[in-house]
Amino acid sequence: MADGTFAVLMLVLGLTEMGSSHCGSGAGCLGRSDVAPEIELSRGRVLERRAAPSDESYLRVQTGRQFG
C-alpha cells in the first residue's frame, strides 16, 4: 500500500464519519462559529538535538470566526 491507497481510504472514512456525526453543531463539522478575537505573542528558546539553542517568536491572530 505504498502507492497512497491507505491514505485515500483513511480520507474517505474520515469524511464519511464527519458527515454522519456532524460534530455536535447544526452547521456540521466544518460549519462556521463565532469566537472572541485574540492576538497572542510568545517568545522562548528552542532546544533541538545536536544543535545550538536558538530563539523563537510566535504570533497568532484569531479573527472573530472559526471553521470546524
C-alpha positions, 0 to 999 in steps of 0.5 A, spaced: 500 500 500 505 504 498 502 507 492 497 512 497 491 507 497 491 507 505 491 514 505 485 515 500 481 510 504 483 513 511 480 520 507 474 517 505 472 514 512 474 520 515 469 524 511 464 519 511 464 519 519 464 527 519 458 527 515 454 522 519 456 525 526 456 532 524 460 534 530 455 536 535 453 543 531 447 544 526 452 547 521 456 540 521 463 539 522 466 544 518 460 549 519 462 556 521 462 559 529 463 565 532 469 566 537 472 572 541 478 575 537 485 574 540 492 576 538 497 572 542 505 573 542 510 568 545 517 568 545 522 562 548 528 558 546 528 552 542 532 546 544 533 541 538 538 535 538 545 536 536 544 543 535 545 550 538 539 553 542 536 558 538 530 563 539 523 563 537 517 568 536 510 566 535 504 570 533 497 568 532 491 572 530 484 569 531 479 573 527 472 573 530 470 566 526 472 559 526 471 553 521 470 546 524 
